[in-house]
Structure formats: structure tokens, C-alpha cells
Amino acid sequence: MKKIAFILLVLVILSFAACSGIPYVRYDPQAVTDNPIGEKVGMAPISATGIQEAARNGGITRIATVDIRVTYDGKRTVSVYIVSGE
């Protein structure tokens, strides 16, 4: 009986460990303004000045939306700001 319980416990632990390495991409909305969305999009790494840098990279002068894209490839997580506007 103890052997069966131990095997079941090991299987449960392994099943949870297997789920931790599943790659994914997640988008988290951060801000929306009344400005028109437009066609320009800029991206920059998450930092204190990341939103301004993303707007500069996309040539955006009037920010409409700010999102965060979180990408996990099974080994590391990368987060970037995505800014859209005119």
C-alpha cells in the first residue's frame, strides 16, 4: 500500500513539474487614451522610460494604447511595451 501511494505521489509531482515549462505569449493591456489608434506601433523593453522609448521607436507623437507582451519560451521570460498611436 505504501508503495502505491508513493508512486501516485511521484506521478502527481511530475505532472505539475511538466506544466511549468509550457511556452506562451500573453498580452496585458495597460492604458488607453482618447487619441486615435493610427497605424504606428513601437516596441521597447520594460524599463522606467520604456513607454517613451517605444513611442520614439515607432515614431509616435500621440499615444493611443499601451500593452505589455510577455513571452515565455520554456527557459526565460521577455517582457516588452507595445505602444500604438499616431
N, CA, C and O atoms as a Maestro MAE file, in Angstrom:
{
 s_m_m2io_version
 :::
 2.0.0
}

f_m_ct {
 s_m_title
 :::
 protein
 m_atom[344] {
  # First column is atom index #
  i_m_mmod_type
  r_m_x_coord
  r_m_y_coord
  r_m_z_coord
  i_m_residue_number
  s_m_chain_name
  s_m_pdb_residue_name
  s_m_pdb_atom_name
  i_m_atomic_number
  :::
  1 25 0.815 -1.198 0.000 1 A "MET " " N  " 7
  2 3 0.000 0.000 0.000 1 A "MET " " CA " 6
  3 2 0.860 1.265 0.000 1 A "MET " " C  " 6
  4 15 0.569 2.227 -0.709 1 A "MET " " O  " 8
  5 25 1.928 1.246 0.809 2 A "LYS " " N  " 7
  6 3 2.810 2.409 0.863 2 A "LYS " " CA " 6
  7 2 3.494 2.630 -0.484 2 A "LYS " " C  " 6
  8 15 3.720 3.770 -0.889 2 A "LYS " " O  " 8
  9 25 3.821 1.549 -1.169 3 A "LYS " " N  " 7
  10 3 4.491 1.651 -2.460 3 A "LYS " " CA " 6
  11 2 3.577 2.300 -3.502 3 A "LYS " " C  " 6
  12 15 4.036 3.130 -4.288 3 A "LYS " " O  " 8
  13 25 2.309 1.942 -3.521 4 A "ILE " " N  " 7
  14 3 1.350 2.522 -4.462 4 A "ILE " " CA " 6
  15 2 1.139 4.006 -4.167 4 A "ILE " " C  " 6
  16 15 1.085 4.824 -5.085 4 A "ILE " " O  " 8
  17 25 1.022 4.346 -2.887 5 A "ALA " " N  " 7
  18 3 0.852 5.752 -2.508 5 A "ALA " " CA " 6
  19 2 2.071 6.571 -2.915 5 A "ALA " " C  " 6
  20 15 1.929 7.699 -3.388 5 A "ALA " " O  " 8
  21 25 3.271 6.012 -2.734 6 A "PHE " " N  " 7
  22 3 4.495 6.716 -3.117 6 A "PHE " " CA " 6
  23 2 4.536 6.928 -4.633 6 A "PHE " " C  " 6
  24 15 4.892 8.013 -5.091 6 A "PHE " " O  " 8
  25 25 4.182 5.922 -5.404 7 A "ILE " " N  " 7
  26 3 4.186 6.039 -6.868 7 A "ILE " " CA " 6
  27 2 3.174 7.084 -7.321 7 A "ILE " " C  " 6
  28 15 3.470 7.878 -8.214 7 A "ILE " " O  " 8
  29 25 1.989 7.098 -6.724 8 A "LEU " " N  " 7
  30 3 0.991 8.115 -7.067 8 A "LEU " " CA " 6
  31 2 1.480 9.521 -6.733 8 A "LEU " " C  " 6
  32 15 1.264 10.458 -7.501 8 A "LEU " " O  " 8
  33 25 2.132 9.663 -5.595 9 A "LEU " " N  " 7
  34 3 2.675 10.962 -5.207 9 A "LEU " " CA " 6
  35 2 3.730 11.435 -6.203 9 A "LEU " " C  " 6
  36 15 3.731 12.602 -6.594 9 A "LEU " " O  " 8
  37 25 4.618 10.550 -6.613 10 A "VAL " " N  " 7
  38 3 5.648 10.890 -7.592 10 A "VAL " " CA " 6
  39 2 5.007 11.290 -8.918 10 A "VAL " " C  " 6
  40 15 5.450 12.255 -9.541 10 A "VAL " " O  " 8
  41 25 3.983 10.577 -9.360 11 A "LEU " " N  " 7
  42 3 3.303 10.915 -10.617 11 A "LEU " " CA " 6
  43 2 2.626 12.277 -10.555 11 A "LEU " " C  " 6
  44 15 2.655 13.033 -11.526 11 A "LEU " " O  " 8
  45 25 2.019 12.591 -9.420 12 A "VAL " " N  " 7
  46 3 1.384 13.901 -9.262 12 A "VAL " " CA " 6
  47 2 2.438 15.005 -9.305 12 A "VAL " " C  " 6
  48 15 2.238 16.022 -9.969 12 A "VAL " " O  " 8
  49 25 3.539 14.821 -8.617 13 A "ILE " " N  " 7
  50 3 4.613 15.833 -8.610 13 A "ILE " " CA " 6
  51 2 5.180 16.016 -10.016 13 A "ILE " " C  " 6
  52 15 5.410 17.149 -10.438 13 A "ILE " " O  " 8
  53 25 5.406 14.945 -10.738 14 A "LEU " " N  " 7
  54 3 5.935 15.046 -12.099 14 A "LEU " " CA " 6
  55 2 4.942 15.725 -13.045 14 A "LEU " " C  " 6
  56 15 5.348 16.450 -13.953 14 A "LEU " " O  " 8
  57 25 3.652 15.494 -12.837 15 A "SER " " N  " 7
  58 3 2.664 16.134 -13.712 15 A "SER " " CA " 6
  59 2 2.650 17.641 -13.510 15 A "SER " " C  " 6
  60 15 2.476 18.386 -14.475 15 A "SER " " O  " 8
  61 25 2.829 18.109 -12.273 16 A "PHE " " N  " 7
  62 3 2.902 19.546 -12.030 16 A "PHE " " CA " 6
  63 2 4.200 20.138 -12.574 16 A "PHE " " C  " 6
  64 15 4.193 21.255 -13.091 16 A "PHE " " O  " 8
  65 25 5.278 19.434 -12.472 17 A "ALA " " N  " 7
  66 3 6.564 19.917 -12.968 17 A "ALA " " CA " 6
  67 2 6.554 20.032 -14.486 17 A "ALA " " C  " 6
  68 15 7.193 20.927 -15.040 17 A "ALA " " O  " 8
  69 25 5.847 19.150 -15.158 18 A "ALA " " N  " 7
  70 3 5.793 19.181 -16.623 18 A "ALA " " CA " 6
  71 2 5.070 20.412 -17.127 18 A "ALA " " C  " 6
  72 15 5.384 20.893 -18.216 18 A "ALA " " O  " 8
  73 25 4.123 20.936 -16.388 19 A "CYS " " N  " 7
  74 3 3.339 22.095 -16.824 19 A "CYS " " CA " 6
  75 2 4.110 23.406 -16.706 19 A "CYS " " C  " 6
  76 15 3.724 24.397 -17.326 19 A "CYS " " O  " 8
  77 25 5.172 23.435 -15.938 20 A "SER " " N  " 7
  78 3 5.878 24.688 -15.699 20 A "SER " " CA " 6
  79 2 6.699 25.150 -16.896 20 A "SER " " C  " 6
  80 15 7.096 26.315 -16.935 20 A "SER " " O  " 8
  81 25 6.968 24.296 -17.865 21 A "GLY " " N  " 7
  82 3 7.809 24.672 -18.991 21 A "GLY " " CA " 6
  83 2 7.062 24.892 -20.288 21 A "GLY " " C  " 6
  84 15 7.669 24.839 -21.357 21 A "GLY " " O  " 8
  85 25 5.761 25.136 -20.230 22 A "ILE " " N  " 7
  86 3 4.973 25.323 -21.447 22 A "ILE " " CA " 6
  87 2 5.165 26.746 -21.973 22 A "ILE " " C  " 6
  88 15 4.862 27.702 -21.260 22 A "ILE " " O  " 8
  89 25 5.661 26.910 -23.204 23 A "PRO " " N  " 7
  90 3 5.843 28.251 -23.776 23 A "PRO " " CA " 6
  91 2 4.492 28.949 -23.982 23 A "PRO " " C  " 6
  92 15 3.484 28.302 -24.267 23 A "PRO " " O  " 8
  93 25 4.490 30.281 -23.832 24 A "TYR " " N  " 7
  94 3 3.272 31.048 -24.058 24 A "TYR " " CA " 6
  95 2 3.605 32.490 -24.410 24 A "TYR " " C  " 6
  96 15 4.722 32.960 -24.198 24 A "TYR " " O  " 8
  97 25 2.604 33.182 -24.954 25 A "VAL " " N  " 7
  98 3 2.675 34.621 -25.193 25 A "VAL " " CA " 6
  99 2 1.415 35.214 -24.590 25 A "VAL " " C  " 6
  100 15 0.311 34.756 -24.882 25 A "VAL " " O  " 8
  101 25 1.573 36.234 -23.750 26 A "ARG " " N  " 7
  102 3 0.435 36.863 -23.084 26 A "ARG " " CA " 6
  103 2 0.497 38.366 -23.312 26 A "ARG " " C  " 6
  104 15 1.569 38.967 -23.243 26 A "ARG " " O  " 8
  105 25 -0.653 38.969 -23.582 27 A "TYR " " N  " 7
  106 3 -0.747 40.416 -23.748 27 A "TYR " " CA " 6
  107 2 -1.546 40.990 -22.588 27 A "TYR " " C  " 6
  108 15 -2.645 40.518 -22.298 27 A "TYR " " O  " 8
  109 25 -1.005 41.998 -21.927 28 A "ASP " " N  " 7
  110 3 -1.679 42.655 -20.809 28 A "ASP " " CA " 6
  111 2 -1.902 44.122 -21.157 28 A "ASP " " C  " 6
  112 15 -0.937 44.879 -21.258 28 A "ASP " " O  " 8
  113 25 -3.161 44.543 -21.344 29 A "PRO " " N  " 7
  114 3 -3.424 45.961 -21.623 29 A "PRO " " CA " 6
  115 2 -3.066 46.818 -20.405 29 A "PRO " " C  " 6
  116 15 -3.338 46.431 -19.268 29 A "PRO " " O  " 8
  117 25 -2.462 47.969 -20.644 30 A "GLN " " N  " 7
  118 3 -2.033 48.842 -19.560 30 A "GLN " " CA " 6
  119 2 -2.730 50.189 -19.565 30 A "GLN " " C  " 6
  120 15 -3.088 50.704 -18.505 30 A "GLN " " O  " 8
  121 25 -2.931 50.772 -20.752 31 A "ALA " " N  " 7
  122 3 -3.530 52.109 -20.810 31 A "ALA " " CA " 6
  123 2 -4.179 52.338 -22.165 31 A "ALA " " C  " 6
  124 15 -3.725 51.825 -23.187 31 A "ALA " " O  " 8
  125 25 -5.256 53.123 -22.149 32 A "VAL " " N  " 7
  126 3 -5.941 53.534 -23.373 32 A "VAL " " CA " 6
  127 2 -6.263 55.010 -23.215 32 A "VAL " " C  " 6
  128 15 -6.677 55.453 -22.144 32 A "VAL " " O  " 8
  129 25 -6.068 55.776 -24.299 33 A "THR " " N  " 7
  130 3 -6.392 57.198 -24.264 33 A "THR " " CA " 6
  131 2 -7.481 57.486 -25.300 33 A "THR " " C  " 6
  132 15 -7.933 56.579 -25.999 33 A "THR " " O  " 8
  133 25 -7.896 58.744 -25.395 34 A "ASP " " N  " 7
  134 3 -8.891 59.149 -26.386 34 A "ASP " " CA " 6
  135 2 -8.263 59.408 -27.754 34 A "ASP " " C  " 6
  136 15 -8.980 59.678 -28.717 34 A "ASP " " O  " 8
  137 25 -6.951 59.331 -27.852 35 A "ASN " " N  " 7
  138 3 -6.281 59.581 -29.130 35 A "ASN " " CA " 6
  139 2 -6.610 58.466 -30.130 35 A "ASN " " C  " 6
  140 15 -6.829 57.323 -29.729 35 A "ASN " " O  " 8
  141 25 -6.645 58.791 -31.426 36 A "PRO " " N  " 7
  142 3 -6.889 57.751 -32.430 36 A "PRO " " CA " 6
  143 2 -5.753 56.720 -32.437 36 A "PRO " " C  " 6
  144 15 -4.589 57.059 -32.223 36 A "PRO " " O  " 8
  145 25 -6.112 55.464 -32.686 37 A "ILE " " N  " 7
  146 3 -5.116 54.387 -32.633 37 A "ILE " " CA " 6
  147 2 -4.071 54.540 -33.732 37 A "ILE " " C  " 6
  148 15 -2.884 54.368 -33.453 37 A "ILE " " O  " 8
  149 25 -4.450 54.850 -34.947 38 A "GLY " " N  " 7
  150 3 -3.480 55.030 -36.027 38 A "GLY " " CA " 6
  151 2 -2.842 53.714 -36.433 38 A "GLY " " C  " 6
  152 15 -3.261 52.640 -36.001 38 A "GLY " " O  " 8
  153 25 -1.818 53.818 -37.275 39 A "GLU " " N  " 7
  154 3 -1.154 52.627 -37.802 39 A "GLU " " CA " 6
  155 2 0.250 52.426 -37.260 39 A "GLU " " C  " 6
  156 15 0.881 51.408 -37.545 39 A "GLU " " O  " 8
  157 25 0.744 53.367 -36.493 40 A "LYS " " N  " 7
  158 3 2.117 53.268 -35.986 40 A "LYS " " CA " 6
  159 2 2.162 52.418 -34.719 40 A "LYS " " C  " 6
  160 15 1.293 52.515 -33.852 40 A "LYS " " O  " 8
  161 25 3.193 51.587 -34.637 41 A "VAL " " N  " 7
  162 3 3.402 50.730 -33.467 41 A "VAL " " CA " 6
  163 2 4.880 50.755 -33.112 41 A "VAL " " C  " 6
  164 15 5.738 50.637 -33.987 41 A "VAL " " O  " 8
  165 25 5.173 50.909 -31.832 42 A "GLY " " N  " 7
  166 3 6.551 50.880 -31.360 42 A "GLY " " CA " 6
  167 2 6.698 49.907 -30.211 42 A "GLY " " C  " 6
  168 15 5.758 49.682 -29.449 42 A "GLY " " O  " 8
  169 25 7.886 49.329 -30.092 43 A "MET " " N  " 7
  170 3 8.153 48.359 -29.031 43 A "MET " " CA " 6
  171 2 9.458 48.705 -28.331 43 A "MET " " C  " 6
  172 15 10.387 49.228 -28.945 43 A "MET " " O  " 8
  173 25 9.515 48.403 -27.020 44 A "ALA " " N  " 7
  174 3 10.739 48.622 -26.231 44 A "ALA " " CA " 6
  175 2 10.691 47.727 -24.999 44 A "ALA " " C  " 6
  176 15 9.609 47.378 -24.525 44 A "ALA " " O  " 8
  177 25 11.863 47.353 -24.475 45 A "PRO " " N  " 7
  178 3 11.897 46.530 -23.254 45 A "PRO " " CA " 6
  179 2 11.280 47.273 -22.071 45 A "PRO " " C  " 6
  180 15 11.259 48.504 -22.042 45 A "PRO " " O  " 8
  181 25 10.785 46.525 -21.110 46 A "ILE " " N  " 7
  182 3 10.212 47.107 -19.894 46 A "ILE " " CA " 6
  183 2 11.321 47.814 -19.123 46 A "ILE " " C  " 6
  184 15 12.344 47.216 -18.790 46 A "ILE " " O  " 8
  185 25 11.100 49.096 -18.846 47 A "SER " " N  " 7
  186 3 12.030 49.887 -18.038 47 A "SER " " CA " 6
  187 2 11.296 51.137 -17.581 47 A "SER " " C  " 6
  188 15 10.120 51.321 -17.894 47 A "SER " " O  " 8
  189 25 11.983 51.989 -16.844 48 A "ALA " " N  " 7
  190 3 11.361 53.216 -16.350 48 A "ALA " " CA " 6
  191 2 10.954 54.143 -17.493 48 A "ALA " " C  " 6
  192 15 9.954 54.855 -17.392 48 A "ALA " " O  " 8
  193 25 11.724 54.136 -18.577 49 A "THR " " N  " 7
  194 3 11.417 55.007 -19.719 49 A "THR " " CA " 6
  195 2 10.949 54.200 -20.932 49 A "THR " " C  " 6
  196 15 10.989 54.694 -22.059 49 A "THR " " O  " 8
  197 25 10.513 52.979 -20.709 50 A "GLY " " N  " 7
  198 3 10.161 52.076 -21.805 50 A "GLY " " CA " 6
  199 2 9.026 52.555 -22.681 50 A "GLY " " C  " 6
  200 15 9.072 52.355 -23.895 50 A "GLY " " O  " 8
  201 25 7.994 53.188 -22.106 51 A "ILE " " N  " 7
  202 3 6.859 53.663 -22.906 51 A "ILE " " CA " 6
  203 2 7.315 54.781 -23.832 51 A "ILE " " C  " 6
  204 15 6.957 54.797 -25.010 51 A "ILE " " O  " 8
  205 25 8.097 55.711 -23.313 52 A "GLN " " N  " 7
  206 3 8.603 56.804 -24.152 52 A "GLN " " CA " 6
  207 2 9.533 56.270 -25.232 52 A "GLN " " C  " 6
  208 15 9.503 56.742 -26.369 52 A "GLN " " O  " 8
  209 25 10.353 55.295 -24.884 53 A "GLU " " N  " 7
  210 3 11.263 54.697 -25.857 53 A "GLU " " CA " 6
  211 2 10.483 53.954 -26.950 53 A "GLU " " C  " 6
  212 15 10.841 54.033 -28.125 53 A "GLU " " O  " 8
  213 25 9.428 53.241 -26.574 54 A "ALA " " N  " 7
  214 3 8.602 52.529 -27.549 54 A "ALA " " CA " 6
  215 2 7.917 53.518 -28.491 54 A "ALA " " C  " 6
  216 15 7.840 53.272 -29.695 54 A "ALA " " O  " 8
  217 25 7.425 54.622 -27.960 55 A "ALA " " N  " 7
  218 3 6.795 55.643 -28.798 55 A "ALA " " CA " 6
  219 2 7.824 56.234 -29.767 55 A "ALA " " C  " 6
  220 15 7.523 56.448 -30.941 55 A "ALA " " O  " 8
  221 25 9.019 56.493 -29.281 56 A "ARG " " N  " 7
  222 3 10.083 57.019 -30.130 56 A "ARG " " CA " 6
  223 2 10.451 56.019 -31.227 56 A "ARG " " C  " 6
  224 15 10.653 56.409 -32.377 56 A "ARG " " O  " 8
  225 25 10.539 54.725 -30.875 57 A "ASN " " N  " 7
  226 3 10.895 53.692 -31.851 57 A "ASN " " CA " 6
  227 2 9.848 53.560 -32.949 57 A "ASN " " C  " 6
  228 15 10.178 53.209 -34.082 57 A "ASN " " O  " 8
  229 25 8.584 53.841 -32.620 58 A "GLY " " N  " 7
  230 3 7.520 53.746 -33.618 58 A "GLY " " CA " 6
  231 2 7.210 55.065 -34.291 58 A "GLY " " C  " 6
  232 15 6.333 55.114 -35.154 58 A "GLY " " O  " 8
  233 25 7.896 56.132 -33.930 59 A "GLY " " N  " 7
  234 3 7.621 57.444 -34.500 59 A "GLY " " CA " 6
  235 2 6.264 57.978 -34.071 59 A "GLY " " C  " 6
  236 15 5.601 58.675 -34.839 59 A "GLY " " O  " 8
  237 25 5.849 57.660 -32.863 60 A "ILE " " N  " 7
  238 3 4.529 58.035 -32.350 60 A "ILE " " CA " 6
  239 2 4.640 59.311 -31.529 60 A "ILE " " C  " 6
  240 15 5.484 59.421 -30.641 60 A "ILE " " O  " 8
  241 25 3.781 60.268 -31.836 61 A "THR " " N  " 7
  242 3 3.752 61.513 -31.071 61 A "THR " " CA " 6
  243 2 2.524 61.586 -30.170 61 A "THR " " C  " 6
  244 15 2.549 62.274 -29.149 61 A "THR " " O  " 8
  245 25 1.447 60.882 -30.536 62 A "ARG " " N  " 7
  246 3 0.224 60.842 -29.725 62 A "ARG " " CA " 6
  247 2 -0.096 59.380 -29.402 62 A "ARG " " C  " 6
  248 15 -0.560 58.638 -30.267 62 A "ARG " " O  " 8
  249 25 0.152 58.973 -28.163 63 A "ILE " " N  " 7
  250 3 -0.043 57.583 -27.749 63 A "ILE " " CA " 6
  251 2 -1.530 57.295 -27.579 63 A "ILE " " C  " 6
  252 15 -2.255 58.063 -26.947 63 A "ILE " " O  " 8
  253 25 -1.978 56.164 -28.157 64 A "ALA " " N  " 7
  254 3 -3.373 55.746 -28.030 64 A "ALA " " CA " 6
  255 2 -3.513 54.571 -27.061 64 A "ALA " " C  " 6
  256 15 -4.386 54.589 -26.193 64 A "ALA " " O  " 8
  257 25 -2.661 53.548 -27.198 65 A "THR " " N  " 7
  258 3 -2.734 52.385 -26.314 65 A "THR " " CA " 6
  259 2 -1.342 51.959 -25.871 65 A "THR " " C  " 6
  260 15 -0.355 52.190 -26.569 65 A "THR " " O  " 8
  261 25 -1.280 51.338 -24.711 66 A "VAL " " N  " 7
  262 3 -0.043 50.763 -24.198 66 A "VAL " " CA " 6
  263 2 -0.364 49.348 -23.720 66 A "VAL " " C  " 6
  264 15 -1.256 49.154 -22.895 66 A "VAL " " O  " 8
  265 25 0.359 48.373 -24.236 67 A "ASP " " N  " 7
  266 3 0.200 46.981 -23.835 67 A "ASP " " CA " 6
  267 2 1.559 46.443 -23.413 67 A "ASP " " C  " 6
  268 15 2.599 47.002 -23.759 67 A "ASP " " O  " 8
  269 25 1.532 45.344 -22.656 68 A "ILE " " N  " 7
  270 3 2.752 44.621 -22.325 68 A "ILE " " CA " 6
  271 2 2.624 43.226 -22.909 68 A "ILE " " C  " 6
  272 15 1.639 42.528 -22.665 68 A "ILE " " O  " 8
  273 25 3.634 42.819 -23.690 69 A "ARG " " N  " 7
  274 3 3.663 41.450 -24.216 69 A "ARG " " CA " 6
  275 2 4.678 40.661 -23.406 69 A "ARG " " C  " 6
  276 15 5.847 41.037 -23.319 69 A "ARG " " O  " 8
  277 25 4.218 39.559 -22.812 70 A "VAL " " N  " 7
  278 3 5.074 38.679 -22.029 70 A "VAL " " CA " 6
  279 2 5.233 37.387 -22.818 70 A "VAL " " C  " 6
  280 15 4.248 36.707 -23.106 70 A "VAL " " O  " 8
  281 25 6.465 37.046 -23.166 71 A "THR " " N  " 7
  282 3 6.756 35.830 -23.917 71 A "THR " " CA " 6
  283 2 7.619 34.923 -23.051 71 A "THR " " C  " 6
  284 15 8.647 35.345 -22.521 71 A "THR " " O  " 8
  285 25 7.189 33.672 -22.915 72 A "TYR " " N  " 7
  286 3 7.958 32.676 -22.166 72 A "TYR " " CA " 6
  287 2 8.242 31.515 -23.100 72 A "TYR " " C  " 6
  288 15 7.309 30.916 -23.636 72 A "TYR " " O  " 8
  289 25 9.503 31.185 -23.307 73 A "ASP " " N  " 7
  290 3 9.871 30.124 -24.255 73 A "ASP " " CA " 6
  291 2 10.225 28.810 -23.568 73 A "ASP " " C  " 6
  292 15 10.754 27.904 -24.211 73 A "ASP " " O  " 8
  293 25 9.946 28.694 -22.289 74 A "GLY " " N  " 7
  294 3 10.268 27.487 -21.545 74 A "GLY " " CA " 6
  295 2 11.513 27.640 -20.698 74 A "GLY " " C  " 6
  296 15 11.744 26.857 -19.777 74 A "GLY " " O  " 8
  297 25 12.324 28.654 -21.008 75 A "LYS " " N  " 7
  298 3 13.561 28.882 -20.256 75 A "LYS " " CA " 6
  299 2 13.635 30.282 -19.664 75 A "LYS " " C  " 6
  300 15 14.100 30.464 -18.539 75 A "LYS " " O  " 8
  301 25 13.170 31.280 -20.433 76 A "ARG " " N  " 7
  302 3 13.266 32.655 -19.941 76 A "ARG " " CA " 6
  303 2 12.029 33.446 -20.338 76 A "ARG " " C  " 6
  304 15 11.317 33.086 -21.275 76 A "ARG " " O  " 8
  305 25 11.788 34.520 -19.615 77 A "THR " " N  " 7
  306 3 10.647 35.392 -19.858 77 A "THR " " CA " 6
  307 2 11.155 36.724 -20.402 77 A "THR " " C  " 6
  308 15 12.103 37.298 -19.866 77 A "THR " " O  " 8
  309 25 10.515 37.215 -21.474 78 A "VAL " " N  " 7
  310 3 10.855 38.509 -22.061 78 A "VAL " " CA " 6
  311 2 9.592 39.362 -22.064 78 A "VAL " " C  " 6
  312 15 8.555 38.937 -22.574 78 A "VAL " " O  " 8
  313 25 9.676 40.565 -21.494 79 A "SER " " N  " 7
  314 3 8.539 41.478 -21.437 79 A "SER " " CA " 6
  315 2 8.881 42.754 -22.199 79 A "SER " " C  " 6
  316 15 9.962 43.316 -22.023 79 A "SER " " O  " 8
  317 25 7.954 43.214 -23.048 80 A "VAL " " N  " 7
  318 3 8.162 44.444 -23.810 80 A "VAL " " CA " 6
  319 2 6.892 45.290 -23.791 80 A "VAL " " C  " 6
  320 15 5.780 44.768 -23.714 80 A "VAL " " O  " 8
  321 25 7.083 46.618 -23.864 81 A "TYR " " N  " 7
  322 3 5.964 47.529 -24.048 81 A "TYR " " CA " 6
  323 2 5.632 47.559 -25.544 81 A "TYR " " C  " 6
  324 15 6.531 47.546 -26.386 81 A "TYR " " O  " 8
  325 25 4.343 47.599 -25.863 82 A "ILE " " N  " 7
  326 3 3.879 47.796 -27.231 82 A "ILE " " CA " 6
  327 2 2.987 49.032 -27.187 82 A "ILE " " C  " 6
  328 15 1.960 49.041 -26.509 82 A "ILE " " O  " 8
  329 25 3.385 50.072 -27.914 83 A "VAL " " N  " 7
  330 3 2.664 51.338 -27.924 83 A "VAL " " CA " 6
  331 2 2.121 51.577 -29.319 83 A "VAL " " C  " 6
  332 15 2.833 51.377 -30.303 83 A "VAL " " O  " 8
  333 25 0.851 52.009 -29.418 84 A "SER " " N  " 7
  334 3 0.280 52.351 -30.718 84 A "SER " " CA " 6
  335 2 -0.244 53.765 -30.681 84 A "SER " " C  " 6
  336 15 -0.538 54.294 -29.609 84 A "SER " " O  " 8
  337 25 -0.365 54.385 -31.845 85 A "GLY " " N  " 7
  338 3 -0.867 55.757 -31.918 85 A "GLY " " CA " 6
  339 2 -0.517 56.395 -33.235 85 A "GLY " " C  " 6
  340 15 -0.254 55.715 -34.227 85 A "GLY " " O  " 8
  341 25 -0.516 57.719 -33.233 86 A "GLU " " N  " 7
  342 3 -0.208 58.498 -34.449 86 A "GLU " " CA " 6
  343 2 1.119 59.213 -34.292 86 A "GLU " " C  " 6
  344 15 1.551 59.918 -35.204 86 A "GLU " " O  " 8
  :::
 }
 m_bond[343] {
  # First column is bond index #
  i_m_from
  i_m_to
  i_m_order
  :::
  1 1 2 1
  2 2 3 1
  3 3 4 2
  4 3 5 1
  5 5 6 1
  6 6 7 1
  7 7 8 2
  8 7 9 1
  9 9 10 1
  10 10 11 1
  11 11 12 2
  12 11 13 1
  13 13 14 1
  14 14 15 1
  15 15 16 2
  16 15 17 1
  17 17 18 1
  18 18 19 1
  19 19 20 2
  20 19 21 1
  21 21 22 1
  22 22 23 1
  23 23 24 2
  24 23 25 1
  25 25 26 1
  26 26 27 1
  27 27 28 2
  28 27 29 1
  29 29 30 1
  30 30 31 1
  31 31 32 2
  32 31 33 1
  33 33 34 1
  34 34 35 1
  35 35 36 2
  36 35 37 1
  37 37 38 1
  38 38 39 1
  39 39 40 2
  40 39 41 1
  41 41 42 1
  42 42 43 1
  43 43 44 2
  44 43 45 1
  45 45 46 1
  46 46 47 1
  47 47 48 2
  48 47 49 1
  49 49 50 1
  50 50 51 1
  51 51 52 2
  52 51 53 1
  53 53 54 1
  54 54 55 1
  55 55 56 2
  56 55 57 1
  57 57 58 1
  58 58 59 1
  59 59 60 2
  60 59 61 1
  61 61 62 1
  62 62 63 1
  63 63 64 2
  64 63 65 1
  65 65 66 1
  66 66 67 1
  67 67 68 2
  68 67 69 1
  69 69 70 1
  70 70 71 1
  71 71 72 2
  72 71 73 1
  73 73 74 1
  74 74 75 1
  75 75 76 2
  76 75 77 1
  77 77 78 1
  78 78 79 1
  79 79 80 2
  80 79 81 1
  81 81 82 1
  82 82 83 1
  83 83 84 2
  84 83 85 1
  85 85 86 1
  86 86 87 1
  87 87 88 2
  88 87 89 1
  89 89 90 1
  90 90 91 1
  91 91 92 2
  92 91 93 1
  93 93 94 1
  94 94 95 1
  95 95 96 2
  96 95 97 1
  97 97 98 1
  98 98 99 1
  99 99 100 2
  100 99 101 1
  101 101 102 1
  102 102 103 1
  103 103 104 2
  104 103 105 1
  105 105 106 1
  106 106 107 1
  107 107 108 2
  108 107 109 1
  109 109 110 1
  110 110 111 1
  111 111 112 2
  112 111 113 1
  113 113 114 1
  114 114 115 1
  115 115 116 2
  116 115 117 1
  117 117 118 1
  118 118 119 1
  119 119 120 2
  120 119 121 1
  121 121 122 1
  122 122 123 1
  123 123 124 2
  124 123 125 1
  125 125 126 1
  126 126 127 1
  127 127 128 2
  128 127 129 1
  129 129 130 1
  130 130 131 1
  131 131 132 2
  132 131 133 1
  133 133 134 1
  134 134 135 1
  135 135 136 2
  136 135 137 1
  137 137 138 1
  138 138 139 1
  139 139 140 2
  140 139 141 1
  141 141 142 1
  142 142 143 1
  143 143 144 2
  144 143 145 1
  145 145 146 1
  146 146 147 1
  147 147 148 2
  148 147 149 1
  149 149 150 1
  150 150 151 1
  151 151 152 2
  152 151 153 1
  153 153 154 1
  154 154 155 1
  155 155 156 2
  156 155 157 1
  157 157 158 1
  158 158 159 1
  159 159 160 2
  160 159 161 1
  161 161 162 1
  162 162 163 1
  163 163 164 2
  164 163 165 1
  165 165 166 1
  166 166 167 1
  167 167 168 2
  168 167 169 1
  169 169 170 1
  170 170 171 1
  171 171 172 2
  172 171 173 1
  173 173 174 1
  174 174 175 1
  175 175 176 2
  176 175 177 1
  177 177 178 1
  178 178 179 1
  179 179 180 2
  180 179 181 1
  181 181 182 1
  182 182 183 1
  183 183 184 2
  184 183 185 1
  185 185 186 1
  186 186 187 1
  187 187 188 2
  188 187 189 1
  189 189 190 1
  190 190 191 1
  191 191 192 2
  192 191 193 1
  193 193 194 1
  194 194 195 1
  195 195 196 2
  196 195 197 1
  197 197 198 1
  198 198 199 1
  199 199 200 2
  200 199 201 1
  201 201 202 1
  202 202 203 1
  203 203 204 2
  204 203 205 1
  205 205 206 1
  206 206 207 1
  207 207 208 2
  208 207 209 1
  209 209 210 1
  210 210 211 1
  211 211 212 2
  212 211 213 1
  213 213 214 1
  214 214 215 1
  215 215 216 2
  216 215 217 1
  217 217 218 1
  218 218 219 1
  219 219 220 2
  220 219 221 1
  221 221 222 1
  222 222 223 1
  223 223 224 2
  224 223 225 1
  225 225 226 1
  226 226 227 1
  227 227 228 2
  228 227 229 1
  229 229 230 1
  230 230 231 1
  231 231 232 2
  232 231 233 1
  233 233 234 1
  234 234 235 1
  235 235 236 2
  236 235 237 1
  237 237 238 1
  238 238 239 1
  239 239 240 2
  240 239 241 1
  241 241 242 1
  242 242 243 1
  243 243 244 2
  244 243 245 1
  245 245 246 1
  246 246 247 1
  247 247 248 2
  248 247 249 1
  249 249 250 1
  250 250 251 1
  251 251 252 2
  252 251 253 1
  253 253 254 1
  254 254 255 1
  255 255 256 2
  256 255 257 1
  257 257 258 1
  258 258 259 1
  259 259 260 2
  260 259 261 1
  261 261 262 1
  262 262 263 1
  263 263 264 2
  264 263 265 1
  265 265 266 1
  266 266 267 1
  267 267 268 2
  268 267 269 1
  269 269 270 1
  270 270 271 1
  271 271 272 2
  272 271 273 1
  273 273 274 1
  274 274 275 1
  275 275 276 2
  276 275 277 1
  277 277 278 1
  278 278 279 1
  279 279 280 2
  280 279 281 1
  281 281 282 1
  282 282 283 1
  283 283 284 2
  284 283 285 1
  285 285 286 1
  286 286 287 1
  287 287 288 2
  288 287 289 1
  289 289 290 1
  290 290 291 1
  291 291 292 2
  292 291 293 1
  293 293 294 1
  294 294 295 1
  295 295 296 2
  296 295 297 1
  297 297 298 1
  298 298 299 1
  299 299 300 2
  300 299 301 1
  301 301 302 1
  302 302 303 1
  303 303 304 2
  304 303 305 1
  305 305 306 1
  306 306 307 1
  307 307 308 2
  308 307 309 1
  309 309 310 1
  310 310 311 1
  311 311 312 2
  312 311 313 1
  313 313 314 1
  314 314 315 1
  315 315 316 2
  316 315 317 1
  317 317 318 1
  318 318 319 1
  319 319 320 2
  320 319 321 1
  321 321 322 1
  322 322 323 1
  323 323 324 2
  324 323 325 1
  325 325 326 1
  326 326 327 1
  327 327 328 2
  328 327 329 1
  329 329 330 1
  330 330 331 1
  331 331 332 2
  332 331 333 1
  333 333 334 1
  334 334 335 1
  335 335 336 2
  336 335 337 1
  337 337 338 1
  338 338 339 1
  339 339 340 2
  340 339 341 1
  341 341 342 1
  342 342 343 1
  343 343 344 2
  :::
 }
}
